[in-house]
Amino acid sequence: QAQLVESGGGLVQPGGSLRLSCAASRFAFSLYTMSWYRQALGKERELVARIGSVDGSTNYADSVNGRFTISRDDAKMMVYLQMNSLKPEDTAVYYCNAVLSTVVYYWGQGTQVTVSS
C-alpha cells in the first residue's frame, strides 16, 4: 500500500534552516501533485507549498513565500521542503501529501519542526 515517510524535522533557532524530506513508495509518484501541509498546536492544518506533477509548477502560502522552497525528484520518488529564515510561528507538525484526484490521496505521519531559542 502507498506510503509517505517524512524526515528532517527538529529544533532550530529563529533565523535557521531545515530541509524536510518525504520518501514515497508503492504508487505512481510522478503522476501525483505533492504538497507540504503543517498543523500548529490548536490550529487547523494549512497548506504550506505545492508542486505539480506535469510541469512542476509551485505555489506557496503567503506566510512562507520567499523563505521556503518545494522541490521533487521523480526518479527517487522524493519531495523536499527547504525552509530558510525560520520563525517561531513556523513551529508545527509538517505533513507530506500526495494527490491524484479528490478520492485518491495519501498522507504521511508528520514530522515536528520547532523554532525556538
N, C-alpha and C positions, 0 to 999 in steps of 0.2 A: 504494500500500500504506500501511497505517496507520503513523503516525509520532508520536512524543513527543519533544519537544526541551526539555530543562531549561536554565535560565539563572539567574543571580543569585548563584551561589556566589562564594567569595573568602576573603580573610584578614580576620579580625576579632578584636579584643581580647576577652578574657573580660569578660562583662557586656554586650557589644554586641548588636546586632541585625542580622539579614539577612532578606531576603524572597526566597524561591525562587519561580520561575515555571515552569510546564510548559505548552507550547503543543502542542495535539493537532490532528491533521488526518487526513482520509481514513477516518474511522469515525464511527459514531453515538454521539458523545461522551456525550450526555445519558443514554444507557442504561447506561453503564458506572460501576461503582464505581471511584473514583480513590483512589490511595494514594501516600504517600511512604515509601520504604524508605531505609535507609542501611547502608553497609558500611565499617567501620573496618579499617585495615590489620591483617591477620592474624586477623580475626574474621568470623563469618558475617553475611550480610545479615539485617537485622532490620526489622520494621515500625515506622514512626515514627507515622504518622497515616493515617486512612482516612475518606473521606466517601462516603456512599451516593448512589445515583443517583435515587431517588424522593423521599425525604423529607429528604435532605441530612444525615442523622444522622452524627455523627462519633464516632470513638474514637481514643484516643491511647495510646502506650506510657507506662508509669508514669514512666519517666525524663524525659519531656518534658511531661507533663500540667501545665497551668498556665503553661507557658512558650511553647509552640508552638501555632499556630492554623492549621488547614487550611480552605481555602475553595475554591469553584468558581464559575465563570461559564460557564454552558452556552451562552449566546449567543456568547461569544467563544471557546469551546472551550479554556478555560484552567483550570488548578488552581494554587493558591498554597500556600506554606507560610511563614507569618510566624514567625520564630524570634527570641525575646527572651531576655535573660539568658543568653546563650550561655556554655557551659563548655568547657574543653579536651576533655572527654570527648565532646562533640558533634562533634568532628573526624571526618569521614568523607566518602566519596562518597555523595551523595544521588541516589536514583533515583526517577523518576516511573513509576507503574504503573497500567494500566487493565485492569479485569477485567469480562468479561461472563459467563463461565462457566469451568468447570475447563479447558476446551480452547480458549477464546478469550480471549487476554490479550496485552498489549503492554508492553514496557519501553522507557524512554528510555536514553540513553547515559551519563547521570550527570553531576553537577556537583560539584566538590570544594569542601568547606567546611572551613576550617582556623581553629581558635580558639586563638590564641596571643598572648602579649605579646612 
